[in-house]
Amino acid sequence: MTVLAFDTATPATAVALCRSGEPPLEARDDPAPGRRPGHATRLLPLAVDLLRRAGIGWADLERIAVGTGPGTFTGLRVGIATARALARARGIPLTGVSTLHSLALGGLAAEAASQPFDAILAVLDARRREVFVAGWRPSALERGGEPFLSARALRPEALAEQVVELGLSPVLVGNGAVEFRSVLERSEALIPEGGSPLHQVSAIHHCRLVRALPGGDPADIHPEYLRLPDAEIARRSARP
Amino acid sequence: MRCRQETDDPRETEALGARLARALAPGDVVLVAGELGAGKTTFVRGACRALGVSVPVTSPTFTIGQRYPTGGPLAVSHLDLFRVADLAAEEPDLLGDYLRADTIAFVEWPDGEAEIAAFARIAARVRIEHAGGNRRIVEIE
């Protein structure tokens, strides 16, 4: 199956093109520290670049996969709107992939690390001094299995406490693990060094998950913001 | 316009918004802060009516921003940045569509003044606080 996958939930614009029997191709834009994301201007040029490198066209794509977050508001809207448009225009299915799930799957490569681990936690910087996190057992990751720690936004201190309470020896990957390393390492967590590619969201792992996840109607794929809008919070708190 | 005033009900909060609106010019942005239910949207609605907006004015909580026509060359933008945790991490164009030279803008939950100031002149900061029941303290500076 020929899959174009991309993720714009983090400041990076990550794109991959995967074909049966061929090594996956990747193109990405990682803004330098202090620079703003370039999702709107970089996403489609990077996709076109990959198609050109593979010597194929839009008509050859059989599936689109897109990261559904959690992540930044504009990033998710740019990614999901683009994915829906491409899938609809080509008449092919769209698969939504949790950005945390893809990140955790990439973390499996930490197996080469010296320290054994029993869980992988994907940790993204959610700003406001919070992280987005979800956790998987290594055996569940590749099967597209459910996380044992479902996606949530919380303070890094609270995450460190949960790791201790659950008795985990996890690997933590993602920009949130790097940002809050000093807090998170109070638990038994192993965090690869800051420059490790394990902390990057890579759309190649979205492609790997497409095998285990269904493709469907583009209109059914929605962003996962994890944080509620203010009107929704007000409505819920007004309930008797 | 600087003031600190207590309002007795939403109508008075709207009237205060209308008073501020008369002092604004295209390219201006007003930052409107206050807790959930403080009356930020009520204040903005009053300002919008004074600027000639006749369509419904509700909080753009799900869409981040709205542009209202006024029947003239001026447009009014209304943003709610509650869901945007950090403006510096977002696409710059998020604000560019709303904060323009031909527009007067109102921003609820205005975290990230530096990013906002890159697009428009911050003409006023409004802070609205609960003062019991329908009463509010509105501070404009």
Interface residues (C-beta under 8 A of the other chain):
Chain A: P11 R36 P37 G38 H39 A40 T72 F73 T74 G75 V78 A126 R127 R128 E130 Y225 R227 P229 D230 A231 E232 I233 A234 S237
Chain B: L36 G37 S59 T61 F62 I64 D80 F82 R83 V84 A85 D86 A88 A89 E90 E91 P92 D93 L94 W109
